[in-house]
């Protein structure tokens, strides 16, 4: 069965680590790529220990606090404009965020996702011990001081809390520690999840929480997507039935990267791609 071509993980210029590309320009590129849907997922990083580093968004040419609601008002206004402009062309435009989970962020996430009409709320882990393990420059500082056993304990403990919070529609790049950890720890890191992730996947299935196939691993030299095929199969065995695909684009050139291959992988495993509207998942 042919699945809709969607990219449900795209960072417009609001994200401080993204290229200054507008929502409209991404939509124009999405039409060129013949995507059916695009979902924008601006970063929301809330760790108070990193408030001077990444608790910000770019809005109208300025870096402002994530807690300043002006950007959210502007974000939804711009998204609605894009919806109207591109509707007749057949492109559906969705409103999302990607929350970098940290302990204590729950009330703020609950508040904004209740008060604003998001279609899709991605949960992710980007930091451990207040260090960005998803960052090329920061991650060595974490990996050099932690054993594999410590990484396993800290990452999967936090992942359990993220899922148990019940705030997120889908889990992004679940094995993100591979991005830069593989170079430090070697092939042993590929089995880090075994025995730790299975109960988390079971809880995701119970909550009907989705799992993302994130294709950004390829541009960083990894052989597989996030998650690996092994984790994807474990998810299916645990009863996870909702999957999304996303390029994690931070620039126009990355939009749609690997999407067709990710969809083919889902098809090979008899799994279905999903889209979200007002936080309700439907297969597509």
C-alpha positions, 0 to 999 in steps of 0.5 A: 500500500502506497503511503503518503509522503510526509515530513513531520520534523522540520525546523524553520528559522524560529529554532536557534540552531536552524538556518533562517528559512521561513515557513513559506520557503519550506512549503514552496520546497515541499511542493517541489518535492511533491510532499503531501504534508509538512509539519513544523517542529520548532525547538523548545528547550527548557532546561533552566541550567541552560537558560543562557544557551538555548532557552530561546527562539528567533522571532522577527530578527531577534533572539527572544526567550522561549517563555515570551508568548509573542513568538507563539502568536506569530508562529501560529499566524504564519502557519495559518497564512501558509495553510491558506496559501498552499491549500489549493496546491494540495500541501497540508501544513501542520503546527508542531513543536519539538520539546527537549525534555528535562525534569521540571518542564512538564507544567510549561509544556502542558500549559502551552499545548493546552492553550495553543492549537498544536497538531503535533507535539514531539518529545525528545532527549537532547541533553544529559547532565545539562550537556547536549549529547545531540551536539557535535561540539558539546557531546564529547564532554559528556561521553568522555566522562561517562561509561556505557553503563552510566550512559545507559542508566541516565538516558533510559531513566530519563526516557522512561520519565518522558514517556510517563509524563503523558505530554507527547504525541510521538518520540523523536530520534529515540537512539540519539546517543548513537549520533556522536556516541558511536564514534566514542564508544564504538559498536558496543553502543549499538546494543545499549538499548537491549533490556532497557527499551522494551518496557518503555516501548510497552508503555508507549504502546499502552499510551498510543504514543508514536515513534518517529523514524528520523532520517537525519542520521544519514547525513552524520555518517550512520548506517541506519535511521533513528531508530535502528531497524532492531529498535523499530522491530522491538517497537512493533513487537511491543504493540507500538502502532503509530509511526511518523517520518521526519527529516529533522531538517534544519535547512532547506536542503535537508527537507525530505531527505530519506523520506522515501526510504523510511516509508519503504522500511515501514512498508517492509515491516508492515507498519504504517506512516501516520499524520497528526491533526490536532494531536489525533493520529491517523494512518496515511 
